[in-house]
Amino acid sequence: MKIHERHERHGAAMLQIAEHFSFTTINAFRVGSERSVNAYTVNDNIGMYLKYATKPHGAWDEYKFTFNREHLTEIASLNSKRERTFVALVCWEDREVCCIRYKQLLSMIELRRKRLGDDEDVYTVYVQAPKHAEFRAYISPPGKKGKMLGEVRVARNAFPSCVFGKKAS
């Protein structure tokens, strides 16, 4: 089997989960008979959806993660079958994972929907990874680049402990 880039990028996050003392199992999430390439079940009760960006871009030096309708439908399906669901945003160049709860992602998207007054086909979540500071995950307001809407701050050392309901040390 060929090794795809997503194997490498997802594998970096999944290995950290597998090395955690609370880890027991990981399986690809299935939608019908199809195996997902982004969604996983951890310990039978935790949903994990992985996205990666190779390097930060733009004037604000941020990672860009896009979620289309298919992605959002898959995450919703994963969430409906698990006790809790996370979205792991792998920031490859910084070699770290910004992990947010599915509910936080939905909250960001809902804020943008309200501002726009309509649904969009694709939503973009940005992550800033400033040195020696928390991650900043957010979505931008319609028509306003460089502005933060629904900002979520995530401790750099939160992953993977946050997935198992434990605070990072």
trRosetta pair geometry for C-beta under 8 A, 3 or more apart (Angstrom, degrees):
i j d omega theta_ij theta_ji phi_ij phi_ji
3 7 5.1 -114 -161 67 74 146
3 8 6.8 73 164 -46 110 92
4 7 5.0 112 58 -6 69 100
4 8 7.8 -138 100 1 45 84
5 8 5.8 -56 -159 36 41 110
5 9 6.1 28 151 -11 73 111
6 9 5.6 -59 -138 47 35 106
6 10 5.4 27 166 -11 73 112
6 37 6.4 36 125 166 160 107
6 38 7.8 -81 -165 -85 136 72
6 52 7.1 170 -124 26 65 125
7 10 6.4 -55 -131 46 19 101
7 11 5.5 28 161 -30 58 118
8 11 5.7 -57 -140 34 19 117
8 12 6.9 29 157 -29 56 98
9 12 6.2 -46 -160 17 29 112
9 13 7.7 14 150 -3 57 101
9 50 7.7 154 119 156 91 121
9 52 3.7 -75 167 -20 137 175
9 54 7.8 -86 -97 -84 131 71
9 90 5.3 147 176 97 93 153
9 92 6.0 -57 -123 -86 102 119
10 13 6.1 -64 -164 42 42 104
10 14 5.8 33 148 -18 77 115
10 38 7.6 -147 -96 -126 134 51
10 50 4.7 99 -121 119 95 158
10 52 6.9 -120 -59 -31 60 126
10 90 7.2 -137 -89 -24 39 152
11 14 5.5 -58 -134 43 33 110
11 15 5.9 39 164 -26 69 104
12 15 6.3 -51 -148 28 22 109
12 16 7.2 21 151 -16 55 104
12 90 6.3 109 72 -144 117 133
12 92 7.7 122 36 -116 160 77
12 95 7.7 -116 -177 -148 143 68
12 97 7.7 175 114 -58 98 111
13 16 5.9 -57 -160 32 36 111
13 17 6.7 34 147 -17 67 104
13 50 5.9 171 63 -121 148 124
13 88 5.0 121 -169 148 153 146
13 90 5.3 -109 -44 -83 122 114
13 97 5.0 105 -111 -93 104 144
13 159 7.4 -48 -142 167 92 137
13 160 7.7 131 -174 -83 72 108
14 17 5.5 -51 -152 35 39 114
14 18 6.2 39 150 -20 69 106
14 26 6.5 110 -160 -173 108 167
14 40 7.1 91 -107 -9 115 174
14 50 7.6 -49 -51 -68 93 152
15 18 5.5 -52 -142 39 34 113
15 19 6.2 32 157 -19 66 107
16 19 5.9 -57 -145 38 29 109
16 20 7.0 46 150 -40 60 95
16 97 7.0 -155 47 7 154 141
16 159 6.6 54 122 140 145 94
16 160 4.7 162 129 -30 99 122
17 20 5.8 -44 -162 6 36 117
17 23 5.8 125 151 -97 68 129
17 26 6.8 98 108 -79 127 134
17 42 6.0 -88 176 -123 139 140
17 48 7.2 -19 -90 -102 162 166
17 160 4.7 -180 -90 -142 59 153
17 163 6.2 -30 -118 68 104 162
18 23 5.3 164 -137 160 30 163
18 26 6.5 -69 -81 -12 95 136
19 23 7.2 70 44 15 17 147
19 160 8.0 128 61 31 81 141
20 23 4.7 110 66 -26 84 104
20 160 4.9 -111 -55 91 136 125
20 161 6.9 172 -132 -82 129 53
20 163 7.6 176 8 64 171 114
20 164 6.1 -173 145 -21 145 143
22 43 7.2 -27 142 -73 88 150
22 164 4.0 110 77 -150 151 150
22 166 7.0 171 -22 -13 146 130
23 26 7.5 -18 -163 -41 109 100
23 42 7.1 -67 -128 -170 83 104
23 43 6.7 -130 -141 -60 44 103
23 164 7.6 -94 -59 -76 61 132
24 43 5.0 85 40 -112 98 81
24 44 7.8 -29 80 -2 119 95
25 41 7.8 -3 112 110 99 88
25 42 7.2 162 88 -160 58 40
25 43 5.9 129 46 -93 76 33
25 44 6.2 46 63 -37 126 81
26 40 5.7 0 -170 175 95 127
26 41 7.1 159 -152 82 47 53
26 42 5.4 -9 -102 -106 81 67
27 40 6.6 156 80 -160 37 77
27 41 4.9 -11 60 56 91 100
28 35 4.5 31 127 -165 141 106
28 36 5.8 -177 179 53 90 74
28 39 7.4 85 -170 87 61 64
28 40 6.0 -58 -111 -107 36 73
28 41 7.8 18 98 15 11 83
29 35 7.7 129 77 -157 40 58
29 36 4.5 4 71 20 88 133
29 39 3.7 -49 39 117 135 104
29 40 5.7 -140 -22 -94 90 14
29 41 5.5 118 -81 -33 82 87
29 47 7.1 42 -83 -136 142 88
29 74 7.9 123 101 179 133 98
29 78 5.4 -17 -150 -106 164 104
30 33 7.0 -25 -174 -146 117 14
30 34 6.6 149 -157 78 71 42
30 35 5.6 -42 -99 -97 77 53
30 36 6.9 -146 -89 -11 23 84
31 34 5.2 -22 67 69 82 100
31 36 6.0 84 -10 -64 101 95
31 39 7.9 77 -39 53 103 140
31 74 6.2 -74 -66 -123 143 89
31 77 6.0 63 -111 111 102 159
36 39 3.9 -12 120 44 162 93
36 40 7.5 -139 80 -56 119 48
36 74 6.3 128 -120 -167 127 131
36 78 7.8 -2 -40 -73 169 118
38 49 5.7 32 139 -160 99 75
38 50 5.4 -149 -162 59 71 71
38 51 6.8 22 -150 -71 125 64
38 71 7.2 -21 75 -130 161 90
38 74 7.0 84 68 117 113 147
39 47 6.8 -22 -163 -167 100 93
39 48 7.1 148 -156 82 52 52
39 49 5.1 -19 -99 -101 78 76
39 50 7.8 -173 -79 15 31 73
39 74 5.7 -149 -32 155 140 111
39 75 7.1 -168 -94 -91 122 54
39 78 4.8 -137 -158 -79 135 141
40 47 7.7 143 80 -161 48 47
40 48 4.6 -22 65 66 94 103
40 49 7.9 176 22 -79 68 33
40 50 7.2 28 3 -12 110 109
41 44 6.3 34 154 -114 117 25
41 45 7.9 89 -171 3 96 14
41 46 7.0 132 -165 71 55 54
41 47 6.5 -31 -104 -101 63 54
41 48 7.4 172 -91 20 15 86
41 78 7.8 -159 -76 -151 79 96
41 82 6.6 -166 -125 -88 91 125
42 45 8.0 -54 86 59 62 51
42 46 4.2 -36 67 75 95 112
42 47 7.8 -168 20 -74 84 6
42 48 5.3 56 -17 -17 116 126
42 163 6.5 2 84 163 159 127
43 46 5.5 45 50 13 98 107
43 164 7.6 85 -5 -110 154 89
45 82 5.8 128 179 -156 40 80
45 83 4.5 15 172 6 102 116
45 84 7.6 44 140 26 85 74
46 82 5.9 83 -147 -177 9 131
46 83 6.8 -40 -79 54 53 93
46 84 5.9 -16 -123 70 73 83
46 85 7.4 150 -174 -95 55 40
46 86 7.2 2 178 6 101 104
46 163 6.0 85 177 176 151 90
46 164 7.5 -63 -66 -89 159 51
47 75 7.7 122 146 -155 134 63
47 78 4.0 127 -152 153 135 104
47 79 5.7 -119 44 -80 162 47
47 81 7.2 108 -74 71 121 80
47 82 3.8 175 -34 38 96 156
47 84 7.0 -148 30 106 84 39
47 85 3.4 -16 70 -111 119 90
47 86 6.9 167 91 23 67 58
47 102 7.2 16 86 -43 123 137
48 85 7.4 -159 -62 -154 28 64
48 86 5.5 -6 -113 64 65 95
48 88 6.1 11 -169 -9 95 117
48 163 6.8 11 -91 -136 114 129
49 71 7.8 110 -177 -174 135 90
49 74 7.3 130 -118 111 125 101
49 75 4.9 -25 -58 -105 163 97
49 78 6.2 159 -60 54 105 163
49 85 6.9 34 -9 177 102 104
49 86 7.2 -167 29 96 72 49
49 87 4.9 -25 71 -111 103 70
49 88 7.1 173 81 22 46 72
49 102 7.5 84 16 -90 124 100
50 87 8.0 165 -84 -163 23 53
50 88 4.9 -20 -106 68 71 105
50 90 6.5 25 -167 -19 96 113
51 65 4.7 92 122 -149 142 118
51 67 7.7 -81 -73 -75 155 85
51 71 8.0 36 -79 -151 122 140
51 87 6.9 5 9 -178 107 96
51 88 7.4 168 29 86 61 56
51 89 5.6 -13 70 -113 97 64
51 90 7.0 -166 94 21 44 81
52 89 7.6 145 -99 -169 37 46
52 90 3.8 -24 -107 67 90 113
52 91 8.0 -160 -150 -60 68 19
52 92 5.8 62 -178 -47 110 107
53 56 7.6 74 123 -80 125 45
53 63 3.9 147 72 -166 143 101
53 64 5.8 136 -118 52 147 51
53 65 5.8 -108 -41 -69 117 76
53 89 7.4 3 6 -178 101 90
53 90 7.3 169 25 85 55 66
53 91 6.4 -7 62 -115 94 54
53 92 6.6 -147 91 7 44 97
53 127 7.6 169 33 41 137 112
54 92 4.7 -37 -133 54 41 141
54 93 6.5 69 154 -40 53 91
55 63 7.6 -154 133 -101 17 83
55 92 6.8 -65 -58 72 53 99
55 93 4.2 65 -110 -38 75 137
56 61 4.6 48 135 180 138 61
56 62 5.4 122 -150 43 102 5
56 63 5.2 -71 -94 -57 72 62
56 91 7.5 16 -57 -158 92 106
56 93 6.5 -105 -2 50 77 136
56 94 7.7 50 -29 -32 111 109
56 128 7.7 68 -130 -124 136 53
56 129 6.9 -140 -62 31 133 101
57 61 7.6 168 69 -126 13 32
57 62 6.9 -48 56 65 60 57
57 63 7.8 94 12 -107 78 30
57 64 6.3 -31 38 -11 117 117
58 61 6.8 -138 76 -49 67 26
58 62 6.2 -25 56 35 117 86
59 146 6.9 -19 76 -94 117 119
60 126 7.6 33 96 172 131 143
60 128 6.4 -74 151 -93 100 118
60 146 5.8 165 -46 -120 132 79
61 128 6.8 76 91 -134 77 88
62 126 4.4 21 153 -175 140 107
62 127 6.1 155 -167 71 87 36
62 128 4.8 -53 -103 -78 94 71
63 89 6.9 141 106 160 136 114
63 91 4.9 -125 -41 -116 156 91
63 98 7.9 169 55 17 138 133
63 126 6.9 146 74 -160 51 55
63 127 4.4 -14 56 59 105 97
63 128 7.8 -174 17 -75 75 26
63 129 7.0 41 -10 -14 112 111
64 124 5.9 -20 -163 -166 92 114
64 125 7.9 144 -158 77 44 46
64 126 6.0 -19 -100 -104 61 73
65 89 5.4 -89 -50 -130 157 112
65 124 6.9 142 74 -159 46 60
65 125 4.7 -23 68 64 103 93
65 126 7.6 -179 23 -82 78 25
65 127 6.9 40 -6 -9 115 107
66 71 7.9 145 121 7 64 158
66 122 5.4 -9 -169 -173 109 114
66 123 7.2 151 -155 79 58 41
66 124 5.2 -28 -98 -99 71 76
66 125 7.9 -178 -83 21 23 69
67 71 4.5 -128 -153 90 71 137
67 72 5.5 87 159 -56 111 89
67 75 7.8 -23 -150 -5 126 140
67 105 7.5 99 -44 -175 169 125
67 109 7.8 -75 79 -84 137 128
67 122 6.9 149 76 -158 43 62
67 123 4.9 -19 62 63 98 91
67 124 7.6 178 19 -84 74 28
67 125 6.8 41 -9 -8 113 104
68 71 5.2 103 50 8 61 102
68 72 7.2 -128 103 -2 33 92
68 121 6.3 -9 -144 155 86 75
68 122 4.9 -31 -96 -99 72 82
69 72 5.7 -59 -146 41 32 109
69 73 6.1 35 156 -22 68 107
69 121 6.2 -62 -27 -155 105 59
69 122 8.0 -81 -22 -73 68 51
70 73 5.8 -53 -145 35 29 112
70 74 6.4 28 155 -18 63 107
71 74 5.8 -61 -153 37 29 110
71 75 6.4 25 154 -17 67 106
72 75 5.7 -51 -143 37 33 110
72 76 6.3 36 154 -21 64 106
72 109 7.7 97 -116 -109 135 169
72 123 7.6 70 -62 23 129 119
73 76 5.7 -54 -148 36 30 113
73 77 6.4 31 152 -20 63 106
74 77 5.7 -53 -149 35 32 112
74 78 6.4 35 151 -19 64 105
75 78 5.5 -52 -148 37 33 115
75 79 6.2 36 152 -21 65 107
75 85 6.7 134 -174 155 83 143
75 87 6.9 -1 -130 -83 138 107
75 102 6.0 172 166 -130 113 115
75 105 7.4 -48 149 88 159 152
76 79 5.6 -54 -146 38 30 113
76 80 6.4 32 154 -24 63 105
77 80 5.8 -52 -148 31 30 112
77 81 6.8 11 158 -5 61 111
78 81 6.3 -78 -158 44 28 100
78 82 6.2 -8 161 6 69 122
78 85 5.6 117 115 -123 101 134
79 82 6.3 -78 -134 49 27 93
79 85 4.0 -85 -96 -3 81 151
79 102 5.1 -165 -91 129 130 171
82 85 5.5 111 75 -68 125 87
84 101 7.1 -60 -175 -138 103 102
84 102 7.8 180 -179 16 61 108
84 165 7.9 118 35 -68 158 98
85 101 7.3 97 83 -166 58 65
85 102 4.0 24 91 -25 105 136
86 99 5.4 5 179 -175 127 102
86 100 6.9 154 -158 82 75 34
86 101 6.0 -58 -106 -108 67 43
86 102 6.6 -110 -86 -34 17 78
86 162 7.3 125 -113 113 145 103
86 163 5.6 -89 3 -109 159 84
87 99 7.2 163 81 -154 45 56
87 100 5.3 -15 60 65 95 85
87 101 7.6 46 15 133 82 8
87 102 6.1 115 -28 -87 96 59
87 104 8.0 -130 33 67 112 97
87 105 5.2 63 4 -50 150 140
88 97 5.2 -15 -168 -171 100 120
88 98 7.7 143 -161 76 49 43
88 99 4.9 -17 -106 -104 71 88
88 159 6.9 104 -129 -129 103 140
89 97 6.8 141 70 -163 47 63
89 98 4.4 -25 67 68 107 94
89 99 7.2 -173 22 -80 71 36
89 100 7.1 24 -6 6 112 99
89 125 7.0 -112 -95 105 145 126
89 127 5.4 155 126 -40 145 151
89 137 6.8 142 24 -108 155 126
90 97 5.4 -28 -102 -105 61 83
91 94 4.4 -2 122 44 113 113
91 95 7.7 -47 95 17 77 17
91 96 5.4 -7 60 68 107 76
91 97 7.0 178 18 -95 78 27
91 98 6.0 57 -22 -8 116 102
91 127 6.0 -119 -77 104 120 135
91 129 5.2 132 162 -48 165 148
91 135 7.7 -171 -20 -115 148 123
92 95 7.1 22 -177 -75 35 46
94 129 4.5 -61 -68 126 170 159
96 129 6.6 149 59 -141 126 137
96 135 7.7 -161 118 -67 127 120
96 156 6.1 -41 -159 -159 152 86
96 159 7.5 132 -179 50 77 126
97 159 4.3 -95 84 98 109 167
97 160 7.6 28 70 -72 143 72
98 127 4.9 177 36 -144 161 143
98 129 7.2 -129 -52 -84 122 100
98 135 4.1 175 -113 -175 118 168
98 137 5.7 156 152 -61 135 117
98 154 5.2 121 -154 69 83 146
98 159 7.5 -134 -100 -24 11 135
99 154 6.6 164 54 -163 54 146
99 158 6.2 -141 50 104 105 109
99 159 4.4 128 -8 -85 126 112
99 160 7.5 99 -35 -116 160 49
99 162 5.5 166 92 70 130 133
99 163 6.7 -74 178 -58 157 90
100 104 4.4 -109 175 77 110 135
100 105 5.9 127 107 -49 124 84
100 137 5.5 -110 -54 75 138 164
100 152 5.6 77 -119 106 125 156
100 154 6.4 -103 -75 -70 78 137
101 104 4.6 102 59 -2 80 101
101 105 7.4 -143 98 -2 47 82
102 105 5.6 -52 -156 34 39 113
102 106 6.4 37 149 -17 69 105
103 106 5.6 -52 -147 38 35 113
103 107 6.3 41 152 -25 65 105
104 107 5.5 -50 -147 33 32 116
104 108 6.7 36 153 -19 63 101
104 137 7.6 68 139 93 127 130
104 150 7.9 145 -179 165 73 109
104 152 5.0 53 -174 -89 132 155
105 108 5.9 -54 -154 33 32 111
105 109 6.5 27 152 -15 65 108
105 125 6.9 -56 -128 -75 89 147
106 109 5.7 -58 -147 40 33 111
106 110 6.1 34 155 -22 67 108
107 110 5.7 -53 -144 36 29 112
107 111 6.6 34 155 -22 62 102
107 150 5.8 163 120 -148 88 126
108 111 5.9 -54 -155 30 30 112
108 112 6.8 24 151 -13 63 105
108 123 7.8 130 112 168 101 134
108 125 6.5 69 113 -106 158 101
108 137 7.7 -84 -70 132 153 93
108 138 6.7 -180 -131 -154 126 42
108 139 4.2 128 169 -5 109 120
108 149 6.9 116 -154 108 77 84
108 150 3.7 167 -111 111 69 151
108 152 7.3 -79 -60 -18 118 112
109 112 5.8 -58 -154 38 34 109
109 113 6.3 38 149 -23 68 106
109 123 5.2 -31 -112 -123 99 168
109 139 6.7 132 -76 -53 45 167
110 113 5.4 -49 -144 34 35 116
110 114 6.4 37 156 -21 65 103
111 114 5.9 -55 -151 34 29 111
111 115 6.6 26 153 -16 63 107
111 139 6.9 150 71 64 109 122
111 149 5.2 -177 121 160 129 108
111 150 4.5 180 25 -53 151 117
112 115 5.7 -56 -149 37 34 110
112 116 6.0 20 158 -8 69 113
112 120 7.4 -48 129 6 122 128
112 123 6.6 145 64 -131 155 111
112 139 5.1 -77 -48 127 128 137
112 140 7.7 60 -105 78 118 42
112 141 6.9 -169 -114 -122 75 40
112 142 6.6 121 -162 -44 83 84
112 149 6.1 115 -73 106 79 146
112 150 7.6 -72 -33 -2 84 132
113 116 6.0 -67 -143 47 26 102
113 117 7.7 157 166 -25 55 6
113 118 7.0 -126 -154 83 73 21
113 119 6.2 -1 -123 -91 110 52
113 120 7.7 -139 -93 -1 74 87
114 117 7.4 28 -174 -73 27 45
115 141 5.3 -108 164 -150 168 88
115 142 5.3 -179 116 9 111 104
115 149 7.1 -73 -17 -137 151 154
116 120 6.8 15 100 -45 172 106
116 142 4.5 123 -83 -54 91 147
120 123 6.1 121 75 -69 118 72
123 139 6.4 -29 -179 -129 103 132
124 139 6.8 133 82 -135 57 80
124 140 7.3 -3 80 18 105 98
125 137 6.0 7 175 -173 111 95
125 138 7.2 160 -156 83 70 22
125 139 5.7 -52 -103 -78 61 80
126 137 7.2 166 85 -150 47 48
126 138 5.8 -23 61 67 92 74
126 139 7.2 142 13 -101 83 30
126 140 6.8 50 -3 -38 129 94
127 135 5.7 -17 -166 -171 102 111
127 136 6.9 153 -154 78 50 50
127 137 4.9 -14 -100 -98 84 75
128 135 6.9 153 77 -162 54 56
128 136 4.4 0 50 53 103 104
129 135 5.7 -17 -100 -109 69 81
129 156 7.9 95 -152 -107 89 102
130 133 4.2 -2 87 52 109 123
130 134 8.0 23 50 60 97 40
130 136 7.4 35 -2 -1 103 109
133 156 7.8 115 95 -39 26 118
134 153 4.4 47 124 -176 144 98
134 154 6.0 155 -176 67 98 35
134 155 5.6 -55 -116 -94 98 37
134 156 6.4 -140 -117 -33 43 76
135 153 6.9 151 77 -158 57 49
135 154 4.2 -16 58 60 111 96
135 155 7.8 -19 17 54 87 8
135 156 6.5 131 -28 -84 86 63
136 148 7.1 -57 164 -117 121 143
136 151 5.8 -26 -165 -156 95 107
136 152 7.6 144 -159 72 45 45
136 153 5.9 -20 -100 -100 65 69
136 154 8.0 -172 -74 21 21 77
137 151 7.2 137 75 -156 45 52
137 152 4.6 -21 65 62 99 98
137 153 7.9 -178 22 -81 74 21
137 154 6.2 34 -5 -6 112 119
138 148 4.2 -26 170 -150 168 91
138 149 6.1 132 179 54 103 45
138 150 5.8 150 -142 77 74 69
138 151 4.3 -24 -83 -95 119 63
138 152 6.9 172 -72 16 63 67
139 149 5.2 -53 81 74 76 99
139 150 5.5 16 31 49 95 120
140 144 6.0 -159 172 84 100 73
140 145 6.1 2 -163 -114 159 39
140 146 7.4 56 -123 22 126 24
140 147 5.7 100 -149 66 85 72
140 148 7.2 -64 -103 -102 58 27
140 149 6.0 99 -161 11 15 106
141 144 4.4 13 72 44 99 123
141 147 5.3 -30 21 95 104 126
141 149 4.6 128 -59 -54 73 133
144 147 4.2 -12 135 24 116 133
148 151 4.5 26 162 -63 130 110
154 158 5.6 -100 179 26 87 147
155 158 4.2 118 66 -44 92 99
155 168 5.8 -157 102 47 136 138
157 161 7.9 22 143 20 75 122
157 168 4.3 156 116 164 88 144
157 169 7.3 -77 136 62 136 51
158 161 6.5 -116 -177 59 44 93
158 162 4.5 25 164 -35 97 126
158 168 4.7 -119 -103 -21 37 133
159 162 6.0 -47 -85 27 51 108
159 163 7.1 54 -137 -23 70 102
159 168 7.7 -9 12 -77 26 130
160 163 5.0 -33 -177 19 78 122
160 164 7.0 57 137 -7 85 101
161 164 6.1 -73 -160 46 42 99
161 166 4.3 -87 -174 86 96 97
161 167 6.5 -4 133 112 132 13
161 168 4.7 158 47 -81 138 65
161 169 7.7 137 -54 -10 166 70
162 165 7.7 49 -172 -72 34 17
162 166 7.4 -110 -76 64 24 55
162 167 7.8 37 -86 -113 67 33
162 168 6.9 -29 -44 -38 84 96
